[in-house]
Amino acid sequence: MTDALLARPMATIMMMVFFSGLALDIAVPAAVLSVMASLKWLVENWPAANDLPFDQKAETA
């Protein structure tokens, strides 16, 4: 095989590796930030322990 026949597939593979690395560089932080935002929402909207109905009945009895 000549150098020209090897150069084109190698350049294609190098470009594939480079652009897949860029995609992961964007996708992984986006996924982490989505999980963090979901957990923040869950913590902010989780009912407090003394807001439960059985706790209010116990206090009035």
MDAnalysis code that builds the backbone (N, CA, C; Angstrom):
import MDAnalysis as mda
import numpy as np

u = mda.Universe.empty(183, n_residues=61, atom_resindex=np.repeat(np.arange(61), 3), trajectory=True)
u.add_TopologyAttr("name", ["N", "CA", "C"] * 61)
u.add_TopologyAttr("resid", np.arange(1, 62))
u.add_TopologyAttr("resname", ["MET", "THR", "ASP", "ALA", "LEU", "LEU", "ALA", "ARG", "PRO", "MET", "ALA", "THR", "ILE", "MET", "MET", "MET", "VAL", "PHE", "PHE", "SER", "GLY", "LEU", "ALA", "LEU", "ASP", "ILE", "ALA", "VAL", "PRO", "ALA", "ALA", "VAL", "LEU", "SER", "VAL", "MET", "ALA", "SER", "LEU", "LYS", "TRP", "LEU", "VAL", "GLU", "ASN", "TRP", "PRO", "ALA", "ALA", "ASN", "ASP", "LEU", "PRO", "PHE", "ASP", "GLN", "LYS", "ALA", "GLU", "THR", "ALA"])
u.atoms.positions = np.array([
    [0.839, -1.187, 0.000],
    [0.000, 0.000, 0.000],
    [0.881, 1.246, 0.000],
    [0.414, 2.206, -0.682],
    [1.170, 3.458, -0.734],
    [0.749, 4.364, 0.425],
    [1.508, 5.401, 0.592],
    [1.215, 6.353, 1.661],
    [-0.123, 7.043, 1.444],
    [-0.490, 7.273, 0.200],
    [-1.758, 7.941, -0.099],
    [-2.948, 7.076, 0.307],
    [-2.818, 5.750, 0.132],
    [-3.906, 4.857, 0.507],
    [-4.055, 4.745, 2.022],
    [-2.981, 4.928, 2.752],
    [-3.043, 4.879, 4.218],
    [-3.421, 6.223, 4.831],
    [-3.065, 7.302, 4.165],
    [-3.260, 8.632, 4.746],
    [-4.740, 8.990, 4.851],
    [-5.517, 8.648, 3.839],
    [-6.927, 9.049, 3.851],
    [-7.720, 8.344, 4.964],
    [-7.623, 7.024, 5.121],
    [-8.347, 6.396, 6.249],
    [-7.835, 6.850, 7.615],
    [-6.532, 7.086, 7.731],
    [-5.997, 7.553, 9.015],
    [-6.510, 8.944, 9.344],
    [-6.586, 9.813, 8.346],
    [-7.113, 11.162, 8.579],
    [-8.590, 11.092, 8.962],
    [-9.329, 10.201, 8.321],
    [-10.749, 10.044, 8.654],
    [-10.920, 9.552, 10.086],
    [-10.112, 8.580, 10.483],
    [-10.192, 8.050, 11.853],
    [-9.799, 9.128, 12.864],
    [-8.768, 9.901, 12.546],
    [-8.360, 10.966, 13.460],
    [-9.451, 12.026, 13.602],
    [-10.127, 12.361, 12.504],
    [-11.226, 13.322, 12.578],
    [-12.395, 12.756, 13.373],
    [-12.680, 11.461, 13.194],
    [-13.770, 10.841, 13.951],
    [-13.483, 10.879, 15.445],
    [-12.252, 10.584, 15.828],
    [-11.873, 10.614, 17.244],
    [-11.963, 12.036, 17.788],
    [-11.487, 13.003, 17.027],
    [-11.516, 14.397, 17.473],
    [-12.944, 14.888, 17.684],
    [-13.818, 14.651, 16.702],
    [-15.177, 15.176, 16.810],
    [-16.026, 14.391, 17.809],
    [-15.741, 13.099, 17.990],
    [-16.462, 12.368, 19.036],
    [-16.021, 12.858, 20.413],
    [-14.752, 13.241, 20.537],
    [-14.282, 13.838, 21.794],
    [-14.964, 15.169, 22.072],
    [-15.151, 15.970, 21.026],
    [-15.872, 17.237, 21.200],
    [-17.322, 16.996, 21.613],
    [-17.949, 15.986, 21.010],
    [-19.344, 15.686, 21.358],
    [-19.446, 15.260, 22.821],
    [-18.513, 14.428, 23.274],
    [-18.537, 14.010, 24.684],
    [-18.223, 15.183, 25.602],
    [-17.401, 16.095, 25.146],
    [-17.047, 17.265, 25.947],
    [-18.278, 18.139, 26.196],
    [-19.251, 18.067, 25.312],
    [-20.489, 18.825, 25.477],
    [-21.551, 17.988, 26.176],
    [-21.668, 16.718, 25.814],
    [-22.751, 15.872, 26.309],
    [-22.607, 15.525, 27.789],
    [-21.398, 15.228, 28.241],
    [-21.211, 14.810, 29.640],
    [-21.532, 15.955, 30.606],
    [-20.995, 17.168, 30.423],
    [-21.386, 18.256, 31.332],
    [-22.881, 18.581, 31.258],
    [-23.468, 18.455, 30.068],
    [-24.907, 18.709, 29.953],
    [-25.703, 17.692, 30.761],
    [-25.302, 16.435, 30.715],
    [-25.991, 15.402, 31.488],
    [-25.806, 15.636, 32.992],
    [-24.599, 15.994, 33.399],
    [-24.336, 16.250, 34.826],
    [-25.149, 17.446, 35.317],
    [-25.190, 18.510, 34.530],
    [-25.964, 19.682, 34.930],
    [-27.460, 19.383, 34.971],
    [-27.941, 18.526, 34.078],
    [-29.352, 18.140, 34.103],
    [-29.683, 17.369, 35.371],
    [-28.802, 16.461, 35.762],
    [-29.022, 15.700, 37.003],
    [-28.977, 16.635, 38.203],
    [-28.026, 17.563, 38.211],
    [-27.932, 18.503, 39.330],
    [-29.181, 19.382, 39.426],
    [-29.692, 19.851, 38.297],
    [-30.898, 20.674, 38.306],
    [-32.107, 19.868, 38.772],
    [-32.187, 18.608, 38.360],
    [-33.297, 17.750, 38.792],
    [-33.245, 17.509, 40.294],
    [-32.052, 17.264, 40.820],
    [-31.926, 17.044, 42.266],
    [-32.243, 18.311, 43.050],
    [-31.839, 19.459, 42.537],
    [-32.158, 20.733, 43.209],
    [-33.665, 20.938, 43.249],
    [-34.339, 20.666, 42.116],
    [-35.789, 20.797, 42.076],
    [-36.448, 19.828, 43.056],
    [-35.938, 18.605, 43.109],
    [-36.501, 17.602, 44.009],
    [-36.352, 18.019, 45.466],
    [-35.183, 18.540, 45.829],
    [-34.950, 18.974, 47.210],
    [-35.837, 20.171, 47.549],
    [-35.989, 21.101, 46.621],
    [-36.803, 22.285, 46.897],
    [-38.290, 21.963, 46.994],
    [-38.745, 20.929, 46.300],
    [-40.166, 20.607, 46.286],
    [-40.526, 19.413, 47.153],
    [-39.556, 18.863, 47.871],
    [-39.823, 17.742, 48.763],
    [-40.609, 18.265, 49.964],
    [-41.663, 17.562, 50.349],
    [-42.445, 18.069, 51.496],
    [-41.634, 18.002, 52.791],
    [-41.779, 19.031, 53.601],
    [-41.074, 19.068, 54.884],
    [-41.702, 18.056, 55.830],
    [-40.929, 17.592, 56.800],
    [-41.395, 16.535, 57.701],
    [-42.598, 16.994, 58.528],
    [-42.642, 18.255, 58.951],
    [-43.756, 18.713, 59.776],
    [-44.923, 19.229, 58.945],
    [-44.886, 19.070, 57.634],
    [-46.029, 19.419, 56.802],
    [-46.915, 18.213, 56.501],
    [-46.523, 17.057, 56.992],
    [-47.301, 15.847, 56.712],
    [-48.571, 15.834, 57.557],
    [-49.681, 15.308, 57.040],
    [-50.944, 15.355, 57.771],
    [-50.922, 14.583, 59.092],
    [-50.222, 13.460, 59.169],
    [-50.258, 12.692, 60.423],
    [-49.513, 13.424, 61.532],
    [-48.529, 14.276, 61.196],
    [-47.845, 15.056, 62.220],
    [-48.750, 16.139, 62.780],
    [-49.582, 16.738, 61.933],
    [-50.482, 17.782, 62.398],
    [-51.560, 17.200, 63.311],
    [-52.035, 15.992, 63.018],
    [-53.037, 15.370, 63.887],
    [-52.438, 15.025, 65.247],
    [-51.179, 14.599, 65.251],
    [-50.541, 14.240, 66.515],
    [-50.362, 15.469, 67.406],
    [-50.105, 16.633, 66.831],
    [-49.917, 17.847, 67.615],
    [-51.230, 18.338, 68.217],
    [-52.328, 18.170, 67.519],
    [-53.610, 18.687, 68.018],
    [-54.264, 17.730, 69.006],
    [-53.871, 16.474, 69.007],
    [-54.518, 15.493, 69.897],
    [-54.015, 15.589, 71.316],
])
